[in-house]
């Protein structure tokens, strides 16, 4: 039976259309530098939304997200760089990998899958830990990834990094995937799986007593989060065109955690809000670091100002709104206008 | 005689201290059985071992003829034992309906990919689960609260929600840990009626820990008394009331203190 599209579906389609129009205009008018910032917002949305699935919804505080990004970025790099170029830059690659050159979508999927697989391997021993023990263990994973990337020179060129990744990433890819990520994660967190994950976060003992297989659900959350981190990492690699182990370090992980906390880690909307603020604000603040004029007042150069302001913002939010801007609330149309009763059929 | 649960010689130590020793229990199908005893007698520890939250040092637990000793809690829940908690353990940040759905989803029919893609199979199944959950809320008198955040309910309603959530797993054996704790006489009277109604409607066997003697005496067909981890008496409520050892354990001491 064909169903009539619901109001939510129509609004969703409308929202995507508006986003597409905005992207179209921005692509025509914005200089490359700003377009790149717009793309970074989109990539951060993908990365933080997936981080929120583990850290916010399931209550697994993971600091390994940058590690999964690295797995994705290197996977996609090795799968897309032209064979001729690989022969020069990575002469020691095994034959099957040296001759391969996949289209971008296939490489993105592969990046996600391999990151997921890494999460599966690391998740088995690590996910039985709780709280800060888990956080420390996932950080250990980050260290391992970096050491492997630095030393597996025939695949990664070590600390020198790989350059010349084809610049496939544009705002259509970024926001197409961002929308898809949000859609899929939304479906997941409102399904029985997501409900189970939230139950684990709220009260692990009770969740288990009600038949939720804790270890399995945590692993599912971890691997799903890693999948999108891998895709996001690959998008970033194909935006920058250069990747190196240094790039996927603690600071990358902590940036994502910071965005997640500011936006509200138990909310997908929080990932969007946080990414917008935390990608734009540093860029805006950076303009004032070198000194200049604001509303007619001459400002002296204040290097490091943007970092100080961002750090202060984090502290203020943690004190006054520890659940982040969105908390566990999601965007809904009823936020504006009259409140409607929860009614579903 | 159909015994749902047969427990033999169950013992557990915490750091060398025998919390429960030589515990035994035979539960007839459809019974309402009471477990009483002073604070720290080991009642909740027995529950924890029956539901897999604690692994006993020795002894066996057979549920419907199958050994479940030391099995994982979620496996035991799947087999048909559900429980409530003495200190409430609701998912307080999510809605009342969602709390019950967490229990009900033991019977979901769709997989991960159907869920994340939002396929019709998942949607249909969710609708069915929701209907079941709403029905349970109706029975427990919580239907009006369905969309409220669980943590915002009044205390008595939170206790009832714990029972609704446990029932959503369609248990054959329901363990209630002090269901009337903190309730006023009127509320506990209502609770007693609800528990007997639940038994009739779902054919569930009930094992309950309770301090409220009125509840125990009126509701339970048989009662067991624990003292320092050991069973000191078992029988009908009347037999228990007149057992000198029980009187000693409960009242003797306070007489001495007086």
Interface residues (C-beta under 8 A of the other chain):
Chain A: X184 X185 X187 X188 X191 X192 X193 X194 X195 X196 X198 X199 X202 X203 X205 X206 X207 X208 X209 X210 X211 X212 X213 X214 X220 X224 X328 X341 X342 X344 X345
Chain B: X51 X53 X72 X73 X74 X77 X78 X82 X83 X85 X89 X90 X91 X92 X93 X94 X95 X98 X101 X102 X103 X105 X106 X108 X110 X112 X115 X116 X117 X118 X122 X126 X127 X129 X130 X146 X147 X165 X166 X168 X169
